[in-house]
Amino acid sequence: MKITIFGVGYVGLVTGACFAEVGHEVHCVDVDQKKIDGLKNGIVPIYEAGLPELVAKNQEAGRLVFTNDAAGAVAFGQIVFIAVGTPPNEDGSADLTHVLSVAETIGTHMSEFKVVVGKSTVPVGTIDRIHNKILETQKLLGKAHDFEVCSNPEFLKEGSAIEDFTKAARIIVGTNSERARKVMRECYAPYSRNHDKVMFMDPRSAELTKYAANVMLATKISFMNEIANLAERLGADVEQVRLGIGSDPRIGYHFIYPGCGYGGSCFPKDVQALGRTADQVGYDAPLIKAVEETNNAQKNVLFRKLEQIFDGDLKGRRIAVWGLAFKPNTDDMRSAPSQALIDALLANGAHVRAFDPAAMDKARSVYGDRQDLVFCARQEDAVTGADALVICTEWKQFRIVDFKKLKSELKNPIIVDGRNLYEPMELRDYGFLYYAIGRGDSASLFAGKAA
């Protein structure tokens, strides 16, 4: 099939490369000329394992084309995907400016039947707005070409996006049109051969499904963080609690790992957007709002531990930070807990030495050059002479550590672990003070036993 995708960000690029891989002809279009030029020259603007190779392979085969010719791209595609950004407005609602601009472009340039697909994460009712915008645009131009608009939300996780697309648990398509159903089933047929993964529903239900899925996962994380904070105050070990409740098949082990809060481009934005949607229809959604509030508070938990450990005086302290990306296997720092920590440390006069396997360039673009923040080439360089080590991201290379060497390099044998990577008893045997989330020495902070 001939497919056009508007937007070469995370979703658009992964979608385009994966469709091209199974033989579809794909044109990806974007207004950012620098991105398009880079992609034409093999420069993939996002960090995602396997994506550069997939893009290069399908470009070379001629199945994947990058362009800024919007008119040509609309003419090319039987199916036109809208995968542009929907950044949050100041009130947390989704900004649909780019989505509706693409809809206007489609209405302007279409000259035959198209299936237009909303791939961006959008509030319930946006598919109707896209339909109306295309209709209005055509009317102004004296055109009346037939088209269908459907919802096809993405469920990609950064760090495993290609596998999530190619081995999807489900493919949600929101449409009331049999014609659109037939086209979308053919589009996804290569990824639905083992069993039928395509689930058809009405557009509004599809739009809500996307938000409901992400908010449900965010809720599990925030709930577990609440339990961890409670465990610290009760002297319990949240890891044992996690195993206990995860063994219940009604709960399961997924997304019940406590930590220093969730971040990224999806959960924070989608929780906010669904809360604002509830406000707009006059419904008070206290649980959704509590998920956001709990997560915002959890992002400060590492700094609060450091404050207690050092009796509120962090001025001049050297703090090592391992992990800057919001999760491993990505360079994405959007809403990352590391930013909340670093911002608070710098504001209180501390000096930070940070390391991340992938997100160093992104971090430099956020903070620029400053004397009180050093980005180190190696994780070992960050800890030399540090008053404490803080772990913000659970990269695999942080899991196996020579603790004897680490202790000799740190000024103080203090680890504040925001991802519960280590066993408290092992760290104590090595002579560390180990403050994790809901376990380790964190309970002492609430029992007047801080070192």
Buried (B, 14 or more C-beta within 10 A) or exposed (E): BEBBBBBBBBBBBBBBBBBBBBEBBBBBBBBBEEBBEBBEEEEBEBBBBEBBEBBBBBBEEEBBBBBBBBEBBBBBBBBBBBBBBBEBBEEBBBBBEBBBBBBBBBBBBBEEEBBBBBBBBBBBBBBEBBBBBBBEBBEEEEBEEEBBBBBBBBBBBBBBBBBBBBEBEEBBBBBEBEEBBEBBBEBBEBBBEEEEBBEBBBBBBBBBBBBEBBBEBBBBBBBBBBBBBEBBEEEBBBBEBBEEBBEEEEEEEEBBBBBBBBBBBBBBBBBBBBBBBBBEEEEEBEEBBBBBEBBBBBBBBBBEBBBBBBEEEBEEBBBBBBBBBBBBBBBBBBBBBBBBBBBBBBEBEBBBBBBBBBBBEBBEEBBEEEEBBBBBEEBBBBBBEBBBBBBBBBBEEBEEBEBEEBBEBBBBBBBBBBBBBBBBEEBEEBEBBBBBBBBBBBBBBBEEEBE
